[in-house]
Amino acid sequence: MSLSITRAHITRTPVLGVRPITHSIITTAQVSRRLKRLYVILLLVAWCSLIITNTSHAETTPPAQQLVDEELRNALLQSIDTAESFDDRFDAEVWLVAMSEKLKRYIKDPKKRFTFLQKIHHAATQAQLDPELVLAVIQIESAFNPYAVSRVGAQGMMQVMPFWKKELGRTDDNLIHLETNLRYGCTILKHYIDREKGHVANGLARYNGSYGTYKYSRKVMTAWLDYWR
């Protein structure tokens, strides 16, 4: 339960010309928002310091490299402005920056990272899934390769089986297309977790077709809990 206290002021009677003392009480929501702002400011300061460092070595640094941080900044701002699945702009800033750093090992281009993260957050939110859980599934399923095809024919980042298209009467759908793949994958995963009454490990096993064993589930949950969260 979050603490919600109406702003109150306690005013003491002035004594010998001394001004009244006013005490303000802030809500925990206000504290949370201020912490988020501070976190984003610190990250942006760190980026700015990198830009300044690059500028001070302009004689020896190729022009393309000097623009990397500015491009990253612009990509982030654009992603935040169009991040429809976030309730709060500061939530978008914090999540996109934090996840982008973790995703860097798989996707080098910052613009592609922010575009993907925006789409994954939207698809996961639409399906009422934790976006970090979906990131963990993609890590284990395809290592973020949108063109991945398994030996049994599963396609795309979330390794969706093509028979689903026939089941839905949508044979023209392209499972390599990122948004299509995410929509299919998130919907299927949510269905299996719900079928298991919220038991994530069992739902993951059903998603992978390995129900009855937990090898796959352990991999995903380890990535989810130890890396993405």
Backbone bond lengths (Angstrom), bond angles and torsions (degrees), N, CA, C in turn:
res aa  C-N    CA-C-N  psi(-1)  N-CA   C-N-CA  omega(-1)  CA-C   N-CA-C  phi
1 M - - - 1.469 - - 1.525 108.04 -
2 S 1.362 118.34 126.13 1.459 120.35 -179.51 1.511 109.32 -82.37
3 L 1.322 115.05 146.04 1.451 121.60 -179.32 1.512 109.12 -79.44
4 S 1.296 118.03 129.32 1.456 121.65 179.32 1.516 108.20 -131.94
5 I 1.329 116.62 105.72 1.460 121.65 -176.88 1.521 108.18 -120.17
6 T 1.302 116.78 126.79 1.456 120.55 177.50 1.521 109.50 -64.39
7 R 1.364 116.25 137.22 1.464 119.42 179.33 1.522 110.23 -56.07
8 A 1.281 114.96 125.98 1.463 119.91 -178.04 1.516 109.59 -123.97
9 H 1.289 116.61 151.38 1.465 121.41 179.15 1.529 109.20 -127.76
10 I 1.304 115.13 132.32 1.464 120.90 177.46 1.522 107.19 -111.40
11 T 1.300 116.94 112.72 1.464 121.21 -175.42 1.523 109.94 -111.74
12 R 1.309 114.51 124.46 1.468 119.17 178.47 1.525 110.13 -93.86
13 T 1.318 116.57 152.29 1.461 121.83 -179.23 1.524 109.57 -67.02
14 P 1.358 117.58 128.89 1.466 120.18 -179.15 1.524 111.09 -57.75
15 V 1.296 116.12 140.87 1.463 121.50 177.63 1.516 108.93 -124.46
16 L 1.341 116.74 123.04 1.458 123.07 176.74 1.524 111.81 52.25
17 G 1.313 116.28 43.94 1.461 120.57 174.66 1.513 114.82 80.67
18 V 1.346 118.47 2.60 1.460 120.90 179.31 1.523 109.10 -76.67
19 R 1.368 116.07 135.13 1.470 120.02 -178.07 1.525 110.78 -68.56
20 P 1.353 116.39 149.07 1.474 120.12 179.26 1.522 111.40 -60.12
21 I 1.316 115.91 147.93 1.468 122.53 177.21 1.516 108.16 -98.22
22 T 1.341 117.31 127.43 1.468 121.71 -177.28 1.513 109.73 -117.81
23 H 1.308 116.42 127.79 1.453 122.03 178.69 1.528 108.04 -109.84
24 S 1.339 117.60 131.93 1.461 121.70 179.01 1.514 109.95 -112.48
25 I 1.300 114.75 139.38 1.464 121.11 176.98 1.516 107.76 -109.71
26 I 1.353 118.00 126.00 1.456 121.04 -179.82 1.516 109.55 -107.76
27 T 1.307 115.43 156.42 1.456 120.38 -178.17 1.518 110.44 -82.69
28 T 1.333 115.65 161.36 1.471 119.58 177.12 1.519 110.71 -65.31
29 A 1.337 117.59 -29.12 1.466 120.30 177.76 1.525 110.34 -64.00
30 Q 1.362 115.83 -40.20 1.453 119.60 178.61 1.529 110.72 -65.71
31 V 1.317 116.38 -39.56 1.470 120.40 177.75 1.518 110.18 -62.25
32 S 1.336 116.51 -44.46 1.469 121.29 -179.97 1.512 110.97 -60.12
33 R 1.338 116.33 -43.82 1.454 119.27 -179.23 1.528 111.22 -65.33
34 R 1.328 116.62 -40.18 1.463 119.21 179.14 1.525 111.99 -64.91
35 L 1.337 116.19 -37.10 1.469 119.80 176.51 1.521 111.23 -65.02
36 K 1.334 116.57 -39.95 1.460 119.89 177.67 1.529 110.30 -61.94
37 R 1.342 115.22 -44.59 1.463 118.52 179.08 1.519 110.97 -60.14
38 L 1.313 116.99 -43.44 1.456 121.53 -179.84 1.518 110.75 -61.63
39 Y 1.353 116.22 -41.40 1.468 120.71 -179.77 1.523 110.85 -61.50
40 V 1.344 116.14 -46.48 1.463 120.05 -179.58 1.515 110.90 -65.63
41 I 1.346 116.95 -41.39 1.464 120.74 179.33 1.518 110.78 -59.64
42 L 1.350 116.73 -43.04 1.464 120.43 179.61 1.523 111.57 -62.87
43 L 1.335 115.81 -39.79 1.473 119.27 178.29 1.520 111.05 -65.17
44 L 1.336 115.89 -43.63 1.462 119.36 179.95 1.523 111.49 -66.51
45 V 1.329 117.13 -35.84 1.465 120.70 175.81 1.518 110.43 -61.83
46 A 1.345 115.25 -41.36 1.467 119.15 178.48 1.517 111.04 -62.05
47 W 1.338 116.19 -42.23 1.468 119.44 177.70 1.525 111.02 -63.50
48 C 1.328 115.99 -43.79 1.461 119.86 -179.47 1.519 111.47 -60.18
49 S 1.337 116.46 -38.37 1.467 119.73 178.73 1.515 111.06 -63.52
50 L 1.347 116.32 -34.57 1.467 119.78 176.83 1.520 110.77 -67.17
51 I 1.341 115.73 -39.73 1.457 119.78 179.10 1.523 110.39 -63.82
52 I 1.356 116.59 -43.24 1.463 121.15 179.52 1.517 110.39 -62.64
53 T 1.333 116.38 -41.62 1.468 120.54 179.24 1.517 110.60 -61.66
54 N 1.335 116.51 -42.89 1.458 119.93 178.78 1.521 111.34 -63.08
55 T 1.347 116.25 -40.36 1.455 120.60 -179.04 1.517 111.12 -64.36
56 S 1.337 117.50 -39.17 1.460 121.28 -178.13 1.514 112.44 -68.63
57 H 1.341 117.21 -15.92 1.461 121.54 178.84 1.530 110.05 -115.24
58 A 1.332 116.09 35.25 1.458 120.50 -174.23 1.519 112.78 -61.77
59 E 1.346 116.82 -27.73 1.462 119.39 -176.93 1.515 111.26 -67.82
60 T 1.326 116.28 -30.92 1.465 120.11 -173.55 1.511 113.76 -109.01
61 T 1.344 117.72 -5.84 1.458 120.89 -176.68 1.521 110.34 -105.30
62 P 1.338 118.86 127.93 1.470 121.32 178.27 1.519 110.89 -58.16
63 P 1.369 118.91 142.71 1.470 122.27 -178.32 1.517 113.19 -54.83
64 A 1.338 118.90 -38.88 1.465 121.07 -178.51 1.511 111.25 -60.62
65 Q 1.344 117.12 -39.26 1.462 120.77 -178.72 1.520 110.75 -69.64
66 Q 1.346 117.20 -32.74 1.459 120.22 -179.50 1.526 111.35 -65.25
67 L 1.354 117.70 -24.96 1.453 121.65 -175.91 1.522 113.32 -88.73
68 V 1.334 117.55 -6.94 1.460 120.39 -173.83 1.520 112.01 -58.18
69 D 1.329 116.86 -49.18 1.455 119.64 -175.12 1.528 111.54 -68.84
70 E 1.320 117.16 -35.92 1.458 120.15 177.80 1.524 110.33 -66.24
71 E 1.333 117.04 -39.44 1.458 120.84 177.10 1.524 110.77 -64.09
72 L 1.339 115.96 -39.01 1.462 120.81 178.64 1.519 110.05 -63.41
73 R 1.303 115.89 -43.33 1.464 120.80 179.48 1.531 110.23 -61.45
74 N 1.337 116.71 -46.35 1.463 120.50 -179.09 1.525 111.33 -64.86
75 A 1.332 116.07 -38.74 1.464 119.98 178.73 1.514 111.13 -63.37
76 L 1.336 116.32 -41.14 1.458 120.50 178.69 1.519 111.10 -63.73
77 L 1.326 116.35 -46.34 1.461 119.86 -178.89 1.520 111.36 -61.26
78 Q 1.340 116.57 -40.34 1.458 120.24 179.29 1.527 110.93 -65.81
79 S 1.340 116.34 -40.46 1.465 120.09 179.61 1.519 111.08 -64.91
80 I 1.320 116.38 -40.69 1.465 120.72 -179.85 1.525 110.36 -64.05
81 D 1.336 116.54 -42.27 1.465 120.67 -177.58 1.524 112.44 -65.64
82 T 1.344 116.74 -27.19 1.465 119.75 -176.91 1.526 112.83 -110.30
83 A 1.325 117.24 12.50 1.474 120.78 -178.20 1.517 110.12 -82.43
84 E 1.319 116.42 85.93 1.464 121.54 -173.07 1.520 113.39 -72.21
85 S 1.340 118.17 -22.53 1.461 119.46 -173.59 1.528 112.71 -84.34
86 F 1.322 117.60 -0.83 1.461 120.98 178.28 1.522 110.02 -95.48
87 D 1.331 116.14 139.39 1.459 120.59 177.77 1.526 111.62 -78.29
88 D 1.315 116.67 -23.74 1.451 121.46 -171.50 1.526 109.39 -138.25
89 R 1.321 116.66 135.49 1.468 121.09 -178.90 1.521 111.74 -59.85
90 F 1.315 116.86 -39.16 1.463 119.88 -179.52 1.521 111.58 -69.61
91 D 1.333 117.19 -32.94 1.461 120.10 172.98 1.523 110.13 -60.66
92 A 1.333 116.39 -41.88 1.460 120.99 179.06 1.523 110.64 -62.16
93 E 1.327 116.83 -45.77 1.459 121.08 -179.66 1.525 111.40 -59.02
94 V 1.320 115.71 -50.53 1.465 120.38 -176.37 1.519 111.00 -63.28
95 W 1.343 116.82 -47.02 1.466 120.26 -176.33 1.520 111.61 -66.81
96 L 1.332 117.55 -47.00 1.465 120.89 -177.89 1.515 112.27 -62.92
97 V 1.324 116.90 -41.85 1.468 119.99 179.59 1.528 110.93 -66.51
98 A 1.330 116.26 -46.47 1.465 120.25 -177.83 1.531 111.42 -64.24
99 M 1.332 117.66 -46.34 1.459 120.61 -178.69 1.525 111.97 -70.53
100 S 1.329 116.92 -32.33 1.467 119.96 178.62 1.521 111.12 -61.76
101 E 1.325 117.11 -40.21 1.464 120.43 177.87 1.521 111.36 -61.85
102 K 1.323 116.77 -38.95 1.468 120.78 -179.18 1.526 111.98 -74.57
103 L 1.326 115.69 -32.01 1.461 120.67 -177.71 1.528 112.31 -80.14
104 K 1.325 116.65 -13.20 1.465 121.58 -175.74 1.524 112.52 -56.35
105 R 1.318 117.64 -32.56 1.468 120.90 -178.61 1.526 112.19 -67.73
106 Y 1.338 117.02 -19.87 1.460 121.25 -179.65 1.531 113.05 -105.58
107 I 1.324 116.94 -37.07 1.462 122.12 -178.77 1.526 108.12 -125.27
108 K 1.305 117.04 111.89 1.467 121.39 -173.64 1.523 113.20 -77.09
109 D 1.324 116.75 -37.59 1.467 121.06 -176.48 1.531 110.27 -71.81
110 P 1.340 118.28 118.97 1.472 120.32 -177.53 1.521 113.47 -62.37
111 K 1.339 117.29 -35.88 1.465 119.68 179.11 1.525 110.73 -64.35
112 K 1.329 115.88 -42.69 1.466 119.71 178.73 1.526 110.56 -65.09
113 R 1.346 116.82 -37.44 1.465 119.93 178.94 1.526 110.97 -61.66
114 F 1.323 116.34 -48.50 1.457 119.52 -177.25 1.522 111.39 -66.92
115 T 1.336 116.68 -37.66 1.465 119.80 177.49 1.520 110.17 -62.75
116 F 1.321 116.43 -46.49 1.455 120.06 179.98 1.519 111.06 -63.38
117 L 1.328 117.54 -45.96 1.464 120.94 -177.98 1.522 111.36 -61.70
118 Q 1.309 116.23 -38.23 1.465 120.08 178.10 1.526 110.15 -62.71
119 K 1.330 116.26 -43.78 1.463 120.81 -178.89 1.531 111.27 -69.10
120 I 1.336 117.05 -40.46 1.468 119.98 -179.35 1.515 110.19 -66.62
121 H 1.318 117.66 -39.69 1.461 120.12 179.25 1.521 110.48 -64.48
122 H 1.329 116.15 -40.89 1.468 119.89 179.96 1.527 111.03 -65.28
123 A 1.353 116.58 -47.90 1.471 120.04 -177.88 1.522 111.16 -64.41
124 A 1.330 117.16 -41.85 1.459 120.67 -179.68 1.523 111.00 -66.66
125 T 1.323 116.88 -42.00 1.466 121.05 179.78 1.524 110.76 -64.31
126 Q 1.333 116.79 -40.98 1.458 121.22 178.43 1.525 111.10 -60.26
127 A 1.344 115.41 -36.79 1.468 120.41 -179.26 1.528 112.49 -88.43
128 Q 1.336 117.00 0.77 1.465 122.93 -178.70 1.540 111.12 61.83
129 L 1.330 114.70 44.32 1.462 121.82 175.69 1.511 109.72 -114.93
130 D 1.327 115.88 155.43 1.456 121.29 172.96 1.535 107.95 -69.91
131 P 1.340 119.32 120.34 1.466 120.51 -179.39 1.526 113.06 -56.50
132 E 1.344 117.14 -33.92 1.461 119.66 179.56 1.530 111.77 -68.10
133 L 1.334 116.85 -31.51 1.466 120.17 175.27 1.527 110.12 -65.22
134 V 1.318 116.81 -42.16 1.464 120.52 178.87 1.525 110.24 -64.69
135 L 1.316 117.79 -39.53 1.463 120.76 175.97 1.529 110.77 -59.69
136 A 1.321 116.30 -40.30 1.469 120.33 179.22 1.523 111.22 -65.99
137 V 1.330 116.87 -40.55 1.468 121.02 177.65 1.531 109.89 -60.77
138 I 1.317 116.72 -45.83 1.468 120.74 -178.94 1.530 110.70 -64.57
139 Q 1.329 116.37 -39.69 1.466 119.77 177.93 1.528 110.87 -56.69
140 I 1.314 116.64 -47.04 1.468 120.84 -177.10 1.527 111.28 -75.86
141 E 1.317 117.33 -38.08 1.466 120.65 -175.60 1.530 112.97 -72.13
142 S 1.338 116.98 -45.05 1.471 119.24 -170.75 1.518 115.11 -138.74
143 A 1.338 117.71 -1.21 1.476 121.44 -175.17 1.532 110.30 53.42
144 F 1.333 115.86 35.91 1.467 123.54 175.68 1.529 113.13 65.54
145 N 1.327 116.04 29.33 1.462 120.88 174.53 1.529 108.65 -95.39
146 P 1.339 118.63 109.77 1.472 120.39 -176.19 1.520 113.01 -68.77
147 Y 1.330 116.92 -15.80 1.470 120.60 -177.75 1.527 112.26 -103.58
148 A 1.307 116.96 12.04 1.462 120.22 -177.68 1.526 111.12 -65.68
149 V 1.339 115.35 136.59 1.466 122.41 174.47 1.523 107.07 -133.73
150 S 1.326 117.18 123.87 1.463 120.48 -177.51 1.524 110.40 -81.28
151 R 1.321 115.92 171.51 1.466 120.89 -179.31 1.533 111.87 -67.03
152 V 1.340 116.90 -18.38 1.474 119.22 177.21 1.527 111.78 -100.42
153 G 1.341 116.69 3.67 1.461 120.21 173.99 1.505 116.85 100.41
154 A 1.345 118.77 0.57 1.471 120.53 177.78 1.529 109.31 -64.96
155 Q 1.334 116.18 141.51 1.462 120.12 -170.10 1.525 113.43 -123.74
156 G 1.334 114.43 150.59 1.456 122.21 169.76 1.510 114.60 77.29
157 M 1.320 114.96 -173.88 1.461 121.40 -174.20 1.521 112.82 -59.74
158 M 1.335 116.95 -40.18 1.458 119.54 -178.25 1.523 112.54 -98.27
159 Q 1.347 116.11 10.06 1.466 122.42 174.45 1.527 112.10 49.92
160 V 1.326 114.34 61.94 1.463 121.41 179.87 1.526 109.41 -86.46
161 M 1.317 116.62 135.12 1.463 121.26 178.71 1.531 110.14 -76.43
162 P 1.344 117.43 134.24 1.474 121.63 -176.71 1.525 114.82 -60.90
163 F 1.332 118.43 -22.99 1.467 118.80 -177.50 1.526 111.90 -62.00
164 W 1.332 116.93 -21.29 1.461 119.70 179.13 1.527 111.35 -62.83
165 K 1.325 116.47 -33.19 1.468 119.29 179.52 1.525 110.92 -62.58
166 K 1.319 116.10 -41.60 1.465 120.73 178.61 1.519 110.48 -67.23
167 E 1.347 115.43 -40.21 1.464 119.81 179.38 1.525 111.44 -59.97
168 L 1.325 115.90 -34.68 1.468 120.67 -177.52 1.516 112.78 -92.67
169 G 1.332 116.99 -3.13 1.453 119.92 -178.00 1.510 112.75 69.77
170 R 1.352 116.48 29.34 1.464 121.45 -178.44 1.543 108.87 -125.37
171 T 1.298 115.69 60.44 1.468 120.73 -173.80 1.523 113.27 -66.14
172 D 1.327 117.57 -18.06 1.468 120.40 -179.30 1.523 112.84 -86.10
173 D 1.325 118.01 -6.79 1.467 119.90 179.29 1.528 110.88 -62.64
174 N 1.322 115.51 140.53 1.466 122.04 179.76 1.528 108.95 -102.77
175 L 1.325 117.02 108.00 1.464 120.98 -176.48 1.523 112.91 -74.04
176 I 1.328 117.89 -9.53 1.458 120.85 174.54 1.528 110.31 -80.54
177 H 1.320 115.97 -24.33 1.471 120.89 177.20 1.527 108.91 -63.22
178 L 1.323 116.17 126.46 1.463 120.86 -170.61 1.525 113.15 -56.22
179 E 1.328 117.66 -52.75 1.461 119.62 -176.11 1.519 111.67 -64.67
180 T 1.333 116.90 -37.91 1.462 120.65 178.13 1.519 110.56 -64.66
181 N 1.327 116.01 -44.80 1.464 121.20 -179.57 1.524 111.10 -62.56
182 L 1.322 116.23 -43.59 1.465 120.10 179.79 1.527 111.16 -65.64
183 R 1.325 117.44 -39.77 1.461 120.64 -179.88 1.522 110.90 -63.76
184 Y 1.331 116.47 -46.34 1.458 120.57 177.51 1.531 110.10 -62.22
185 G 1.335 115.91 -53.17 1.463 120.84 -173.87 1.514 113.28 -60.66
186 C 1.334 116.64 -45.59 1.471 120.30 -178.72 1.526 111.18 -66.62
187 T 1.321 116.67 -39.75 1.464 120.26 179.64 1.529 111.13 -64.81
188 I 1.329 115.87 -43.03 1.468 120.91 179.78 1.528 110.46 -64.87
189 L 1.338 116.19 -45.67 1.463 120.09 -179.28 1.523 111.31 -62.46
190 K 1.318 117.21 -43.59 1.463 121.10 178.82 1.525 110.93 -61.38
191 H 1.332 116.09 -41.37 1.466 120.63 179.46 1.530 110.95 -58.90
192 Y 1.332 116.60 -45.64 1.463 119.90 -177.42 1.529 112.06 -70.13
193 I 1.317 117.55 -35.95 1.469 119.84 177.43 1.529 110.04 -66.82
194 D 1.329 116.48 -41.61 1.466 120.31 176.75 1.529 110.67 -63.74
195 R 1.323 115.53 -39.58 1.468 120.12 179.55 1.522 110.88 -61.18
196 E 1.336 115.66 -32.40 1.468 121.28 178.34 1.523 111.74 -91.82
197 K 1.338 115.46 17.74 1.477 121.70 176.55 1.526 112.52 56.73
198 G 1.328 115.72 40.23 1.454 121.31 175.79 1.517 115.27 87.85
199 H 1.320 117.55 0.89 1.468 121.10 178.90 1.529 107.87 -78.15
200 V 1.347 116.02 101.91 1.462 121.33 -171.68 1.525 111.92 -63.18
201 A 1.334 118.00 -43.12 1.460 120.99 -177.72 1.531 111.17 -61.11
202 N 1.321 117.23 -43.32 1.465 120.52 178.01 1.524 111.62 -67.23
203 G 1.338 115.67 -39.53 1.461 119.46 177.91 1.516 112.05 -63.08
204 L 1.327 116.41 -40.10 1.468 121.09 177.24 1.528 111.05 -64.10
205 A 1.323 116.41 -41.19 1.464 120.40 179.00 1.522 110.76 -62.02
206 R 1.324 117.09 -40.79 1.464 120.18 177.48 1.533 110.28 -66.31
207 Y 1.305 116.72 -39.99 1.469 120.81 179.53 1.528 110.71 -59.77
208 N 1.312 116.15 -40.01 1.468 122.30 -178.04 1.530 112.77 -84.78
209 G 1.316 117.19 -9.50 1.453 119.87 -176.88 1.512 113.23 76.24
210 S 1.330 115.79 25.43 1.472 119.66 -178.52 1.527 110.92 -122.51
211 Y 1.331 116.26 32.26 1.462 120.39 -177.88 1.526 110.77 -57.91
212 G 1.321 115.13 134.65 1.459 120.60 -176.98 1.512 112.52 107.06
213 T 1.341 116.34 -16.87 1.463 121.53 174.08 1.527 107.65 -126.54
214 Y 1.320 116.19 162.39 1.463 119.69 -175.65 1.528 113.15 -123.96
215 K 1.316 117.60 14.91 1.461 120.05 179.86 1.523 111.62 -60.93
216 Y 1.328 116.34 -49.94 1.467 121.11 179.06 1.529 110.49 -65.94
217 S 1.314 116.57 -45.15 1.469 120.48 -178.81 1.518 111.26 -59.08
218 R 1.333 116.83 -41.15 1.465 120.16 179.66 1.522 111.29 -63.23
219 K 1.328 116.60 -39.89 1.468 119.97 179.10 1.526 111.08 -61.35
220 V 1.325 115.24 -47.88 1.465 119.53 -178.60 1.523 110.77 -65.55
221 M 1.317 117.50 -45.41 1.460 119.94 -176.14 1.521 111.81 -69.42
222 T 1.328 117.52 -31.31 1.463 120.35 174.95 1.520 110.05 -65.42
223 A 1.333 116.46 -45.22 1.468 120.39 177.59 1.524 110.63 -63.21
224 W 1.330 116.19 -41.39 1.466 121.26 -178.70 1.527 111.83 -63.49
225 L 1.321 116.14 -51.40 1.459 120.65 -173.26 1.524 113.85 -80.53
226 D 1.345 116.48 -32.51 1.464 119.77 -174.80 1.513 114.37 -95.83
227 Y 1.341 117.43 -18.79 1.463 118.32 -175.72 1.529 113.40 -120.90
228 W 1.313 116.78 -49.19 1.466 119.74 -172.31 1.506 113.91 -85.20
229 R 1.328 119.17 -23.50 1.458 120.40 -178.52 1.521 111.02 -92.31
